[in-house]
């Protein structure tokens, strides 16, 4: 299998939750950041955190934190480039606790050289995807032009889509459910720490 790097996004502001979800929310006794680190490091190497340095991984920050995942992708890719890594990158957001190792392996190992983005309920899951080296260069150009959305990147790169019938063979139906609001937590039987 080809070498693939990983970027763990931990820098979201968690405004709607009011707590740092990466370090405050636990599932089965495991903090979101610890779970995401375990899953991503099982699939990719090297792995960097893009965020405040809460994972135990080597961390890099965006020049202006909080500008979104496209900027975070570019910051992480720039650091990978600085250490000599030139291959594809799996981007993985910390607030996707139901993504499993087999699901991430499916995305990382998808055939071909294009970027690979799973689709759930007809929506591209841009924060849990494989980005090709060419896409990383395009992402940097988009950021320089003022773009901040990962979806804007999908409009201008070659993308292979992993549809639900493929990924559901290795994952739970709610694999891409993220935890952004108190309602999201309640839906999965979780509570905000007090």
KETI-562007 format. One record per residue: x, y negated, z of N, C-alpha, C in turn. Coordinates in pm, whole numbers, padded with zeros to 5 digits, always signed. Example, Ala and Ser with C-alpha at 12.3 -4.5 7.8 and 13.67 -1.06 7.14 Angstrom:
% KETI-562007
+01319+00569+00780+01230+00450+00780+01320+00330+00780
+01285+00225+00708+01367+00106+00714+01290-00003+00787
% end
This chain:
% KETI-562007
+00084+00118+00000+00000+00000+00000+00089-00124+00000
+00049-00226-00075+00127-00350-00081+00124-00422+00053
+00225-00503+00074+00229-00581+00198+00126-00693+00190
+00056-00712+00298-00044-00818+00305-00031-00886+00440
-00033-01018+00438-00022-01095+00562-00161-01125+00616
-00165-01168+00740-00292-01205+00802-00284-01343+00866
-00394-01416+00856-00408-01545+00924-00532-01539+01010
-00513-01554+01140-00623-01553+01235-00660-01696+01268
-00783-01734+01235-00831-01870+01261-00892-01877+01401
-00831-01958+01487-00881-01973+01624-00911-02117+01661
-00900-02208+01565-00904-02349+01598-01038-02418+01591
-01147-02345+01574-01278-02410+01568-01311-02483+01696
-01388-02590+01684-01418-02674+01800-01523-02615+01893
-01603-02522+01848-01707-02458+01931-01802-02561+01992
-01834-02666+01916-01919-02774+01969-02056-02723+02014
-02115-02632+01937-02251-02586+01970-02253-02494+02091
-02141-02431+02121-02136-02344+02239-02088-02419+02363
-02006-02518+02345-01956-02595+02458-01842-02529+02533
-01793-02415+02483-01677-02347+02542-01587-02301+02429
-01462-02272+02461-01371-02215+02363-01410-02069+02344
-01481-02041+02236-01533-01905+02219-01422-01801+02205
-01308-01840+02150-01199-01744+02132-01153-01684+02263
-01148-01766+02367-01095-01719+02495-01201-01698+02602
-01322-01748+02582-01425-01743+02686-01528-01633+02666
-01550-01591+02543-01655-01492+02516-01591-01354+02505
-01653-01258+02572-01605-01119+02571-01711-01027+02514
-01665-00925+02444-01751-00817+02398-01688-00688+02448
-01763-00612+02524-01714-00488+02584-01584-00512+02662
-01581-00624+02735-01466-00656+02819-01345-00711+02746
-01357-00735+02618-01243-00783+02538-01275-00923+02486
-01184-01019+02512-01205-01154+02461-01206-01152+02307
-01282-01243+02248-01289-01248+02101-01150-01257+02040
-01063-01340+02096-00930-01357+02038-00849-01228+02047
-00862-01154+02155-00787-01028+02169-00838-00923+02072
-00970-00918+02057-01029-00823+01963-00987-00855+01819
-00998-00982+01781-00963-01022+01645-00815-00997+01617
-00730-01024+01715-00587-00998+01699-00562-00849+01679
-00627-00766+01759-00610-00621+01747-00654-00572+01609
-00768-00618+01562-00821-00573+01433-00730-00620+01319
-00692-00746+01320-00611-00799+01209-00471-00740+01206
-00408-00722+01322-00273-00666+01323-00271-00518+01285
-00384-00452+01292-00391-00312+01246-00389-00303+01094
-00415-00414+01027-00431-00413+00882-00322-00493+00810
-00269-00596+00874-00180-00688+00806-00052-00712+00886
+00054-00748+00813+00180-00791+00875+00260-00867+00770
+00313-00979+00804+00305-01049+00932+00167-01110+00954
+00137-01140+01080+00011-01206+01116+00044-01331+01197
-00017-01442+01158-00001-01569+01229-00137-01617+01277
-00136-01689+01385-00256-01759+01430-00253-01900+01375
-00364-01947+01321-00378-02088+01286-00474-02145+01390
-00416-02217+01484-00495-02268+01595-00405-02304+01712
-00464-02314+01831-00393-02367+01947-00296-02272+02016
-00278-02152+01966-00182-02061+02027-00237-01982+02143
-00355-01923+02125-00420-01849+02234-00416-01698+02214
-00357-01652+02103-00363-01510+02068-00240-01430+02109
-00131-01496+02139-00005-01425+02161+00074-01406+02033
+00014-01440+01919+00084-01436+01790+00161-01566+01771
+00254-01566+01677+00315-01693+01637+00204-01781+01583
+00203-01907+01625+00093-01995+01588+00143-02116+01510
+00057-02163+01422+00080-02285+01345-00046-02369+01356
-00030-02500+01357-00145-02591+01361-00154-02666+01229
-00275-02703+01194-00295-02790+01081-00238-02927+01117
-00204-03007+01016-00156-03143+01044-00260-03222+01121
-00386-03204+01084-00497-03266+01156-00594-03155+01193
-00584-03099+01314-00673-02989+01353-00821-03029+01343
-00903-02929+01313-01047-02951+01309-01101-02991+01173
-01018-02985+01069-01065-03024+00936-01124-02908+00858
-01130-02791+00916-01197-02681+00849-01106-02570+00803
-01168-02459+00763-01091-02339+00730-01005-02349+00604
-01042-02433+00507-00956-02448+00389-00823-02510+00430
-00828-02611+00513-00705-02675+00562-00625-02576+00647
-00694-02497+00727-00626-02395+00809-00559-02290+00721
-00628-02247+00615-00569-02151+00522-00441-02206+00462
-00444-02331+00421-00325-02393+00360-00212-02405+00462
-00243-02443+00586-00140-02453+00689-00076-02317+00715
-00158-02214+00726-00105-02080+00750-00024-02029+00632
-00074-02052+00511-00003-02007+00391+00131-02078+00378
+00135-02205+00414+00260-02281+00410+00363-02221+00506
+00318-02183+00625+00410-02121+00722+00457-01984+00673
+00367-01907+00613+00407-01777+00556+00510-01797+00446
+00489-01897+00362+00584-01928+00256+00720-01965+00316
+00718-02039+00426+00843-02081+00491+00923-01963+00544
+00855-01853+00578+00927-01735+00626+00952-01633+00514
+00922-01675+00389+00954-01592+00274+00847-01495+00229
+00727-01505+00284+00619-01415+00242+00548-01474+00122
+00532-01392+00017+00472-01441-00107+00353-01359-00154
+00301-01271-00072+00193-01183-00114+00055-01235-00078
-00045-01148-00090-00182-01186-00054-00198-01199+00097
-00304-01270+00134-00329-01302+00274-00474-01268+00309
-00493-01200+00422-00628-01181+00476-00653-01292+00576
-00758-01367+00551-00803-01472+00643-00913-01413+00729
-00906-01436+00860-01002-01375+00952-01035-01472+01064
-01161-01510+01073-01206-01602+01178-01232-01527+01307
-01192-01587+01418-01203-01524+01549-01347-01497+01591
-01443-01570+01535-01582-01556+01580-01663-01456+01499
-01595-01358+01440-01660-01248+01368-01633-01117+01442
-01692-01098+01559-01653-00986+01645-01700-00849+01599
-01783-00843+01496-01835-00713+01454-01762-00660+01330
-01662-00732+01283-01578-00683+01173-01484-00578+01232
-01484-00461+01171-01404-00348+01221-01275-00333+01141
-01186-00252+01193-01063-00221+01120-01094-00159+00985
-01183-00058+00975-01213-00003+00843-01267-00107+00744
-01346-00201+00791-01398-00304+00701-01285-00395+00654
-01198-00435+00744-01086-00521+00704-00991-00445+00612
-00973-00315+00636-00891-00234+00546-00951-00229+00406
-01083-00219+00398-01151-00218+00268-01122-00347+00192
-01136-00460+00259-01113-00590+00196-00966-00606+00158
-00876-00575+00250-00733-00592+00225-00684-00502+00113
-00736-00380+00107-00689-00283+00010-00767-00277-00119
-00859-00370-00139-00942-00371-00260-00852-00372-00383
-00883-00290-00485-00796-00283-00603-00788-00417-00678
-00676-00436-00743-00658-00556-00824-00582-00664-00751
-00553-00769-00825-00474-00879-00771-00555-01003-00740
-00684-01001-00769-00769-01117-00743-00791-01135-00594
-00843-01251-00559-00893-01270-00423-01015-01182-00406
-01044-01142-00283-01153-01049-00254-01238-01107-00143
-01367-01126-00173-01458-01186-00077-01582-01098-00065
-01612-01049+00055-01735-00972+00073-01856-01064+00068
-01969-01006+00032-02095-01080+00028-02191-01015+00126
-02259-01098+00205-02361-01049+00299-02484-01138+00284
-02597-01076+00262-02721-01151+00240-02705-01253+00129
-02628-01217+00027-02608-01305-00088-02510-01419-00067
-02447-01424+00049-02353-01533+00081-02210-01481+00087
-02116-01553+00024-01976-01512+00034-01923-01533+00176
-01853-01435+00225-01797-01439+00361-01653-01487+00353
-01638-01616+00332-01508-01675+00302-01410-01672+00418
-01460-01656+00540-01372-01655+00657-01328-01514+00696
-01358-01418+00611-01311-01280+00628-01286-01226+00488
-01175-01266+00430-01151-01239+00289-01001-01228+00262
-00970-01170+00145-00831-01163+00100-00811-01270-00007
-00707-01349+00011-00676-01454-00086-00544-01422-00156
-00549-01422-00289-00433-01393-00372-00333-01508-00365
-00205-01480-00393-00105-01586-00391-00142-01706-00478
-00195-01681-00597-00235-01791-00685-00343-01877-00619
-00435-01813-00550-00543-01886-00482-00488-01976-00372
-00380-01933-00308-00322-02014-00200-00265-02145-00254
-00204-02138-00372-00155-02260-00436-00269-02352-00476
-00375-02295-00529-00493-02374-00567-00555-02437-00442
-00558-02363-00332-00613-02417-00207-00536-02541-00164
-00405-02538-00175-00324-02654-00138-00357-02774-00227
-00378-02749-00356-00416-02857-00447-00551-02916-00409
-00646-02831-00375-00779-02879-00335-00772-02964-00209
-00694-02920-00111-00679-02998+00012-00617-03134-00021
-00517-03137-00109-00455-03264-00147-00555-03357-00215
-00658-03298-00278-00763-03377-00344-00876-03415-00249
-00864-03375-00122-00964-03412-00023-01070-03307+00005
-01061-03192-00059-01158-03085-00034-01131-03022+00102
-01236-02974+00167-01221-02910+00297-01297-02777+00305
-01372-02742+00203-01457-02624+00205-01391-02505+00136
-01392-02391+00203-01343-02269+00139-01427-02232+00018
-01555-02265+00021-01641-02234-00093-01596-02309-00219
-01539-02428-00202-01489-02501-00319-01375-02423-00385
-01300-02349-00307-01193-02267-00362-01249-02155-00449
-01359-02094-00405-01418-01984-00481-01463-02027-00619
-01494-02153-00635-01541-02204-00764-01432-02210-00869
-01305-02204-00828-01196-02226-00923-01091-02114-00925
-01117-02003-00857-01023-01891-00858-01094-01764-00903
-01015-01665-00943-01070-01533-00977-01102-01460-00847
-01226-01410-00836-01271-01347-00712-01339-01214-00744
-01298-01111-00673-01371-00983-00674-01464-00985-00553
-01589-00949-00575-01687-00949-00468-01709-00807-00417
-01703-00790-00286-01737-00662-00224-01883-00674-00182
-01971-00604-00253-02114-00617-00220-02150-00531-00100
-02269-00557-00049-02312-00492+00076-02314-00340+00067
-02350-00286-00047-02355-00140-00056-02217-00079-00034
-02111-00151-00072-01976-00099-00052-01930-00116+00093
-01946-00237+00148-01891-00257+00282-01976-00193+00391
-02105-00177+00367-02189-00113+00470-02156+00034+00489
-02082+00092+00396-02039+00231+00411-01937+00246+00524
-01872+00134+00562-01769+00141+00666-01794+00045+00782
-01912-00020+00783-01935-00123+00885-02081-00128+00926
-02106-00193+01038-02243-00213+01085-02312-00318+00999
-02445-00313+00989-02516-00409+00903-02492-00555+00940
-02467-00582+01066-02445-00721+01110-02295-00753+01123
-02213-00687+01044-02067-00704+01055-02022-00849+01044
-02090-00928+00962-02045-01066+00940-02122-01168+01023
-02194-01121+01124-02263-01214+01214-02158-01288+01295
-02165-01421+01293-02070-01497+01373-02139-01551+01497
-02060-01597+01588-02110-01645+01717-02084-01795+01728
-02183-01873+01685-02168-02018+01685-02258-02089+01785
-02367-02025+01824-02466-02092+01909-02505-02002+02026
-02565-02059+02130-02617-01976+02239-02719-01873+02189
-02799-01908+02089-02894-01811+02032-02821-01693+01968
-02709-01719+01901-02630-01609+01844-02585-01514+01953
-02540-01568+02065-02496-01484+02176-02611-01400+02230
-02724-01463+02253-02840-01391+02308-02886-01279+02214
-02881-01305+02085-02925-01204+01987-02846-01075+02003
-02722-01084+02048-02638-00965+02064-02616-00928+02210
-02699-00981+02298-02692-00945+02439-02573-01001+02512
-02520-01111+02463-02404-01175+02526-02449-01301+02597
-02370-01346+02691-02403-01468+02765-02282-01560+02767
-02311-01689+02779-02204-01786+02797-02143-01768+02935
-02012-01780+02946-01950-01773+03079-01995-01893+03162
-02004-01872+03293-02045-01982+03381-01927-02035+03460
% end
